[in-house]
């Protein structure tokens, strides 16, 4: 990984938000594709040795992505992302929550609102991810589960995917 790339991970407990800013050494077109096409998402979304496996994906306003995070022993953790608004190659917002394999929300942890922005920075792209939780306890549970470590590991996977496309 190029250590000169921007990386900020901020937790604001007062507003119940996590903000992650991460720069990638690729064009907005390529980075957007990696976030919005299941064939690319599956290559990087899960921190190794886990894998993401898509059951359904319809990237459009009102559409969703239903996927499992599959562990090395075959264990599955299901999640669903519901796309709310999309401005192609600029931003999208979504509701994200844990669920069962049919997409039924889990009682385990309430969902969170995601807003992602994609901004060109010379020949690189900065992705700004703002995650809003309803309750502080939900934010804290995500952090206790290793969200920061896992998300940052997934970004390293994304670096590799983007590099392989050069």
C-alpha positions as CSV (number, residue, x, y, z in Angstrom):
1,X,0.0,0.0,0.0
2,X,1.1,3.5,-0.8
3,X,1.5,5.0,2.7
4,X,1.2,8.6,1.3
5,X,-2.5,8.0,0.6
6,X,-5.0,9.8,2.9
7,X,-6.5,7.8,5.7
8,X,-8.7,9.3,8.4
9,X,-10.9,7.2,10.8
10,X,-12.9,9.4,13.2
11,X,-15.4,8.4,15.8
12,X,-17.8,11.1,17.1
13,X,-19.7,9.6,20.0
14,X,-21.8,12.8,20.5
15,X,-23.3,12.7,17.0
16,X,-23.2,8.8,16.9
17,X,-21.1,8.9,13.6
18,X,-18.0,7.2,12.2
19,X,-16.3,8.9,9.4
20,X,-13.7,7.2,7.2
21,X,-11.8,9.1,4.5
22,X,-9.6,6.9,2.4
23,X,-7.6,7.8,-0.8
24,X,-7.1,5.2,-3.5
25,X,-4.6,5.3,-6.3
26,X,-7.2,5.0,-9.1
27,X,-9.7,7.0,-11.1
28,X,-13.2,7.7,-9.8
29,X,-14.6,5.5,-12.5
30,X,-12.6,2.4,-11.3
31,X,-13.2,3.1,-7.6
32,X,-16.9,3.7,-8.1
33,X,-17.1,0.4,-10.1
34,X,-15.4,-1.4,-7.2
35,X,-18.1,-0.2,-4.7
36,X,-21.1,-0.8,-7.0
37,X,-20.4,-4.0,-9.0
38,X,-20.8,-7.3,-7.2
39,X,-18.0,-9.0,-9.1
40,X,-15.6,-6.4,-7.8
41,X,-17.1,-5.9,-4.4
42,X,-16.8,-9.6,-3.7
43,X,-13.0,-9.4,-4.3
44,X,-12.3,-6.9,-1.5
45,X,-15.3,-6.3,0.8
46,X,-14.4,-8.9,3.5
47,X,-11.2,-8.8,5.5
48,X,-9.0,-11.8,4.7
49,X,-9.4,-14.7,5.3
50,X,-13.1,-14.0,5.0
51,X,-14.9,-13.7,1.7
52,X,-18.0,-11.8,0.6
53,X,-20.5,-13.8,-1.4
54,X,-23.5,-12.1,-3.1
55,X,-26.9,-13.6,-3.1
56,X,-28.7,-10.7,-4.8
57,X,-27.5,-7.3,-6.0
58,X,-29.5,-4.5,-7.7
59,X,-27.5,-1.3,-7.5
60,X,-30.2,1.3,-8.1
61,X,-32.3,3.6,-5.9
62,X,-34.7,1.3,-4.1
63,X,-32.4,-1.7,-4.9
64,X,-30.3,-3.7,-2.5
65,X,-27.3,-5.9,-2.0
66,X,-27.8,-9.1,0.1
67,X,-24.6,-10.8,0.9
68,X,-22.8,-13.1,3.3
69,X,-19.4,-12.7,4.9
70,X,-18.1,-16.2,4.8
71,X,-15.4,-17.3,7.2
72,X,-12.6,-19.8,6.7
73,X,-14.6,-22.5,8.5
74,X,-17.7,-21.8,6.2
75,X,-19.5,-19.7,8.9
76,X,-21.8,-17.1,7.4
77,X,-22.8,-13.6,8.6
78,X,-25.5,-12.1,6.4
79,X,-26.0,-8.4,5.7
80,X,-28.2,-6.3,3.5
81,X,-27.5,-2.8,2.0
82,X,-30.6,-0.9,0.8
83,X,-29.7,1.8,-1.7
84,X,-31.6,5.1,-1.0
85,X,-30.1,7.7,-3.3
86,X,-27.4,7.4,-6.1
87,X,-25.6,10.1,-8.0
88,X,-23.4,8.1,-10.4
89,X,-19.6,8.4,-9.7
90,X,-20.3,11.1,-7.0
91,X,-22.2,9.6,-4.1
92,X,-24.8,7.2,-2.8
93,X,-26.6,6.6,0.5
94,X,-27.8,3.4,2.0
95,X,-29.2,1.6,5.0
96,X,-27.0,-1.2,6.1
97,X,-28.0,-4.0,8.6
98,X,-27.3,-7.5,9.6
99,X,-30.0,-10.0,8.6
100,X,-30.7,-13.7,7.8
101,X,-30.1,-15.3,4.4
102,X,-33.5,-14.0,3.2
103,X,-32.7,-10.4,4.1
104,X,-34.9,-10.3,7.2
105,X,-33.3,-7.8,9.7
106,X,-31.5,-9.3,12.7
107,X,-32.3,-8.3,16.2
108,X,-28.5,-8.7,16.9
109,X,-27.7,-5.1,15.9
110,X,-29.8,-2.3,14.5
111,X,-28.8,-0.9,11.1
112,X,-26.9,2.2,10.3
113,X,-27.2,4.9,7.6
114,X,-24.3,5.2,5.2
115,X,-23.4,8.1,3.0
116,X,-20.5,7.6,0.6
117,X,-18.9,10.4,-1.5
118,X,-16.3,9.9,-4.3
119,X,-14.0,12.8,-5.1
120,X,-11.2,13.0,-7.6
121,X,-7.9,14.1,-6.3
122,X,-5.4,14.5,-9.2
123,X,-5.4,10.9,-10.6
124,X,-6.5,9.4,-7.3
125,X,-9.9,9.1,-5.6
126,X,-10.9,10.0,-2.1
127,X,-13.8,8.0,-0.7
128,X,-15.6,9.7,2.2
129,X,-17.8,7.2,4.2
130,X,-20.1,8.7,6.9
131,X,-21.9,6.1,9.0
132,X,-24.7,7.3,11.3
133,X,-26.1,5.1,14.1
134,X,-29.4,5.6,15.9
135,X,-27.9,4.8,19.3
136,X,-24.4,5.3,20.8
137,X,-24.5,1.7,22.0
138,X,-24.9,0.5,18.3
139,X,-21.8,2.5,17.3
140,X,-19.8,1.0,20.2
141,X,-20.9,-2.5,19.4
142,X,-19.6,-2.1,15.9
143,X,-16.3,-0.9,17.2
144,X,-16.1,-3.8,19.7
145,X,-16.7,-6.3,16.9
146,X,-13.6,-5.0,15.1
147,X,-15.3,-2.8,12.5
148,X,-12.3,-0.4,12.3
149,X,-9.7,-3.2,11.8
150,X,-11.9,-5.1,9.4
151,X,-12.9,-2.1,7.3
152,X,-9.3,-0.9,7.0
153,X,-8.1,-4.5,6.0
154,X,-10.8,-4.5,3.3
155,X,-9.5,-1.2,2.0
156,X,-6.1,-2.9,1.6
157,X,-7.8,-5.6,-0.4
158,X,-9.4,-2.9,-2.6
159,X,-5.9,-1.4,-3.2
160,X,-4.8,-4.8,-4.6
161,X,-7.9,-5.1,-6.8
162,X,-7.4,-1.6,-8.2
163,X,-3.7,-2.2,-8.7
164,X,-4.5,-5.4,-10.6
165,X,-6.6,-3.4,-13.0
166,X,-3.8,-1.0,-14.1
